[in-house]
Amino acid sequence: MESPGYILNEINKGIKMGMDSISNVSEKVQEDDFKKALKFQYDQYNDILNKVNQELSHYNDFPKELNPMQKAMGWFSVEFNTMEDKSTSKIAEMMIQGTNMGIIKGVKLLNHNPNTEQPVKNILTEFVQFQENTVEQLKKYL
């Protein structure tokens, strides 16, 4: 079983990767409705991130920053994958793929840590459910 601090930092990492991805693609998005959807997702990630940070303080832990290489790879991936196709559909597809990776990581953490503290489990569950809902919202832009 993983420590609560580890679980919270994994959520933190997933959130920051999601927020970075949204920031990286937002300038390429032309459709106003899609921009609003991405802004809403960004704000939701930020709300969950605040909960993670607050809970981490109970464990005398601090949120870890994303590895600069991870940040660079995320940016490069967006640039490379939108070089020829900057359509809303392509960007939605990329965002769904990234979000699915977060869902997989979150569900694994839930399944492998059934006895983690309830506040941590609640945040992790919220994170997974939010991402599942995000995928459903993004599907309409494919």
N, C-alpha and C positions, 0 to 999 in steps of 0.2 A: 504494500500500500504506500502511496506517495504521501508526502507531507502536505498539509494545507497550503503552506507557502509555495511549494512547487506547483500545485494545482492552480493556485491563483496566478502565479507568474506565467503559466502556460496559457491561461485565459487572457492575461495581459498581452502576451505576445500575439495571440490570435487577433485580438482587438486592434492592436497597433498595426498589424499587417493589413487588416481590413481597412482601417482609416487611411493608411498610406496608399493603398490601392485606389481608394475613392479619390484621394487627392491627386494621384497620378493620372487617372482617367478623366477627371472632371473637366479639364481644359479641352479635351477632345470631344466632349458630348455636345451635340447640337440641339437635341430635342429638349425643350423646356420641361416637359412632364418627367422625362428620365432624369434630368438634373435635379428636380425636386425630390424624386425618389431616392437618389443617391445622397442628397443632403439630409433627408430624413434618416437614412441608414447611418450616416456619419454621426448624427446627433444621438441616435440610439446606442451606437457603439460607445460614444462618450459617456452616456448615462451609466452603462454597465461598467465602464472603466473606472468611474468614480466609486462605484460599489466595491470593485476589486481593490482599489487603493485604500479605501477605508477599512476593509477587512484585513488587508495585509498589515496594517498598523497594529492590529490585535496580536499579530505574531512577531512583532518587532522586525518586520521585513519591509523591504522597499521594492517598488516595481522596477523590474529590470528594463533597460533600454534594448531596442532591437539591435542586433549585430549590424554594424555598418554594411557588411557584405550582403546580409539579407535585404536591407533597404535598397542597396544598389541593384541587386538581382530583381527585386520587384519592379523597380523603375525600368530596368533594361527589358524585362519581360513585356511590360506595357508598350514601350517604344517599339520593340521588335514585332509584337503581335498586331500592332495597329499601323504598321508602316504602309501596308497596301490596302487595309480595310479599316476605316475609322467609323464604320456604321454603328448605329445603336445596337443592332443585333449582335455584332461582333463583340462590342464592349460588354453587353449583357452576358454573353456566353463566357467571356473571360471572368467576369465577376462571379458568375454561378460556379465556375470551376474552382475558383479560390475559396468561395464560401463553403463549397462541399468539402474541401480539405479541412476547414475549421470545424464543420459538423462531425467529420470522422474523428478528429482529434478529441473533440468534446465528448462524444459518445464513448470513446475508448476510456477516457478519464472517468466518466460516470460508471462504466461497467467494471473497471478494474479497482475502483475505490468506493465500494458501496457503503462503507462505514465511516466515510469522511464526515467532518462536522457539518451539521445541518446548514449553517449560514453559507459555507463554502459550496455545499451541494446545491443550495438554492440559486446561487449566482451562476454556477456551472449549468444548471438546468435552464435558467433564463437565457444564458448565452447560446446554448444549443437551440432552444425554441425560437429565439430571435433569428438565428441564421437560417433555420428551416423556413420560417416565414419570409425571410428575405429572398430565398431561392424562389419561392412561389410568386412573390412580387416581380422578380426579375424575369420570370418566364414570359410575361406578356410583352417584353421588349425583344424577344428573340425573332 
